[in-house]
């Protein structure tokens, strides 16, 4: 379980180590019905994604508990979580070993290596990299950093929600954010419980949250589509499911074509470079998959920028 108090503790713990990312208020009338629309520019976070928040909270907590020593840290990641863990480890001069699937984008692998992490490629899917990382941590004694399903990770991600409430003066009704494994959703929903509702946006090809809500618990889903590199978890985390049920998080599905169009729109209109997974949240608004009610105040979280620039016009 993750609560607002956990997020507040994480905020104190990582203050001064991560960036307070800005918000951009869009011109009135940009989205039909909405009174205000903000974009939370979390792609400007350390290592290019929100993952730094949870990784720093996990590593700092581990150091305080005497769990992170010369053996260092281990993670499994399609890219962004590994980058965040490697960055946090570097801050405290700890070795980092990151297991990635063979399909991990080269741009992310190159950044991992630049941060000094040892990169181990294994398997075609995240689940295989995860199993190898867990076995490594068990054998080596390294601090294991889950990509999305650890209390410290979720609470750290939730600091984005606390920050967003402050930046919008509390005048916020709805937060749209992309969902893969659900760590960001869990943290933000816990942080904003009773203040703003959270809508989880997913590619129709990877409905981890929607399937879990329908089944009454996390279930395996097939992983495919344009956003699979960053939203490629095959099931939502247990913490995320619990928080989603407790706080009433909804699931909205978007098509791959709408994700591509939203990413291109963010670049052409605002010169914002984001990943396809990140663009899912914006796709919900632009495609009409999510329609704000009259006067609704909406924030869209743009949570990652580690993408190939070659296919942006």
JOURSUL-V889377 format. One record per helix or strand. SS is the DSSP state (hx for helix, st for strand). FROM is the first residue (numbers start at 1). TO is the last residue. Records with the same first field share a line. If there is no record, write none. Layout:
SS->FROM-TO + FROM-TO
This chain:
hx->4-14 + 42-44 + 46-48 + 51-64 + 80-91 + 106-114 + 126-140 + 151-167 + 183-191 + 208-215 + 238-247 + 256-270 + 276-287 + 309-311
st->23-25 + 36-41 + 49-49 + 73-76 + 96-100 + 118-121 + 143-145 + 174-178 + 197-203 + 250-254 + 297-302 + 304-304
